[in-house]
Amino acid sequence: MRHRIVLVRHGHSAHVENPGWIDAAGVLRWRDAYDAAGILDESAPPPELIAVAAECDCLMASDLARAIASAARLAPGKVARVSPLLRETYLEVPGWLPARWPLRVWEACITLHWAIREQIKGIATPEELQRAADAVTLLEDVSREASNMVVVTHGAFRRLLAMRLVATGWTAEPRVGGFQNWSAWPFSRAEVA
């Protein structure tokens, strides 16, 4: 039997507030509000992805509101299994920026800081890598009973999950939608050990 896991990035967040010029503490407050929000009413998954979700044996989601709302929109009527292991990896807000900046500048600086940190220290902290390993163990346990799974998660954490799945013997299939919202990264394996 072939097992399949499709990692889906959630839909577009309903938190669209433009906070203006903010400091690092403002970025953290904005992130908390982002985490509390669901998805936009008009954020719809592509029909092809809805068809994949309709065929899945198990639907899973991060415990953040935007992932839960995305799972509900993706597969109406299916109850998602929710796990905090599938939460987003929080990129560090650089403390070396004491000034106030627009959110777009903060996003660019956070991404740059992450890229530099990745080159120096690796893609993630040991704790985040362990959480990804624990999440893959959970997915593999579930896949023994449900061979076709759709997992709604987040952009940065999905990268860690993808790396861990490949490291544990899963084969990455062609990605659909790249890194965008509602993008899908499928993985398959002949059997789960």
C-alpha positions in Angstrom: 0.0 0.0 0.0 1.3 3.5 -0.9 1.0 6.1 1.9 0.6 9.7 1.0 0.9 12.9 3.1 0.1 16.3 1.5 1.4 19.3 3.4 -0.9 22.3 2.7 -0.1 25.9 3.7 -3.2 27.6 5.2 -5.4 30.2 3.4 -4.9 33.9 3.6 -5.2 35.3 7.1 -8.2 37.4 8.1 -5.8 39.6 10.1 -5.1 42.3 7.5 -4.6 45.3 9.8 -1.9 47.7 8.7 -0.4 48.8 12.1 1.6 51.7 10.6 5.0 52.3 12.0 5.8 49.9 14.9 8.6 48.8 17.1 9.7 45.2 17.9 7.0 44.9 20.6 4.4 46.0 18.1 5.5 43.3 15.7 5.0 40.7 18.5 1.5 42.1 19.2 0.7 42.0 15.5 1.9 38.4 15.4 -0.4 37.4 18.3 -3.4 39.0 16.5 -2.4 37.2 13.3 -2.3 33.9 15.2 -5.8 34.6 16.7 -7.4 35.3 13.3 -9.0 32.8 11.0 -8.9 33.2 7.2 -10.5 35.7 4.8 -14.0 34.9 3.6 -12.8 35.1 0.0 -9.7 32.9 0.6 -10.7 29.7 -1.3 -8.6 26.7 -1.9 -8.2 25.7 -5.6 -10.6 23.0 -6.8 -7.8 20.5 -7.4 -6.8 20.8 -3.7 -10.5 20.4 -2.6 -10.6 17.2 -4.6 -7.4 15.9 -2.9 -8.9 16.7 0.5 -12.2 15.0 -0.4 -10.3 11.8 -1.1 -8.2 11.8 2.1 -8.6 9.3 4.9 -7.5 11.8 7.5 -7.4 15.6 7.7 -5.0 17.2 10.2 -4.3 20.8 11.1 -2.1 23.0 13.3 -4.0 24.4 16.4 -3.7 28.0 15.1 -7.0 29.5 14.0 -5.9 30.1 10.4 -5.0 26.4 10.0 -8.2 25.1 11.6 -10.3 27.5 9.4 -8.4 26.5 6.3 -9.0 22.8 7.1 -12.7 23.5 7.4 -12.8 25.4 4.1 -10.8 22.7 2.4 -12.9 19.7 3.4 -16.3 20.8 4.7 -17.9 18.1 6.8 -14.6 16.4 7.7 -13.4 16.8 11.2 -9.7 17.7 11.4 -7.4 16.2 14.0 -5.7 19.2 15.5 -2.1 19.2 16.9 0.1 21.9 18.4 3.1 20.0 16.9 2.0 21.4 13.5 2.2 25.1 14.6 4.3 27.7 12.8 8.0 28.2 13.5 8.3 31.7 14.8 11.1 33.6 13.1 13.0 35.7 15.5 12.2 39.4 15.6 15.7 41.0 15.3 16.6 43.0 18.4 19.1 45.0 16.5 16.3 47.1 15.0 15.3 49.5 17.8 13.5 51.9 15.5 9.9 52.0 14.4 9.3 50.7 10.9 6.4 49.7 8.6 5.4 46.0 8.9 6.8 45.3 5.4 10.2 46.5 6.5 10.0 44.3 9.6 9.0 41.3 7.4 12.0 41.9 5.2 14.4 42.3 8.2 13.0 39.2 9.9 13.4 37.1 6.7 17.0 38.4 6.2 17.8 37.7 9.8 16.4 34.2 9.4 18.5 33.6 6.2 21.7 34.8 7.8 21.0 32.7 11.0 20.3 29.7 8.8 23.7 30.0 7.1 25.4 30.3 10.4 23.5 28.1 12.8 21.3 25.9 10.6 17.7 26.0 9.4 16.2 26.0 12.9 16.9 25.7 16.6 17.4 22.2 18.1 14.0 22.6 19.8 12.2 23.3 16.5 14.0 20.4 14.7 12.9 18.1 17.5 9.3 19.4 17.2 9.4 18.6 13.5 10.7 15.1 14.2 7.9 14.6 16.8 5.4 15.9 14.3 6.6 13.5 11.6 6.4 10.6 14.1 2.8 11.6 14.8 2.0 11.8 11.0 3.6 8.4 10.5 1.6 6.9 13.4 -1.6 8.3 11.9 -0.7 7.2 8.4 -0.6 3.5 9.5 -4.4 3.8 9.9 -5.0 6.5 7.3 -2.8 6.0 4.2 -3.9 9.2 2.5 -3.6 12.3 4.6 -3.9 16.1 4.2 -2.1 18.2 6.8 -2.8 22.0 7.0 0.2 23.7 8.5 2.3 26.9 8.0 5.0 28.2 5.6 8.2 28.0 7.7 7.3 24.9 9.7 6.3 23.1 6.5 9.9 23.4 5.3 11.1 21.6 8.5 8.4 18.9 8.1 9.4 18.4 4.4 13.1 17.9 5.3 12.2 15.5 8.1 9.9 13.5 5.9 12.5 13.0 3.2 15.1 12.2 5.9 12.9 9.4 7.2 12.3 7.8 3.8 9.4 9.7 2.2 9.6 10.7 -1.4 8.8 14.3 -2.3 6.5 14.6 -5.2 6.2 17.8 -7.4 5.0 20.8 -5.4 1.8 22.6 -6.4 1.7 26.4 -5.8 5.3 26.8 -4.5 5.3 28.6 -1.2 1.9 30.4 -1.6 -1.2 30.1 0.5 -3.1 26.9 -0.4 0.1 25.4 -1.9 0.4 21.7 -1.6 3.6 19.6 -1.1 2.9 15.9 -1.5 5.0 13.1 -0.1 4.7 9.3 -0.6 6.1 6.1 0.8 5.5 2.5 0.0 5.1 1.5 3.6 5.5 3.1 7.0 8.0 1.4 9.3 
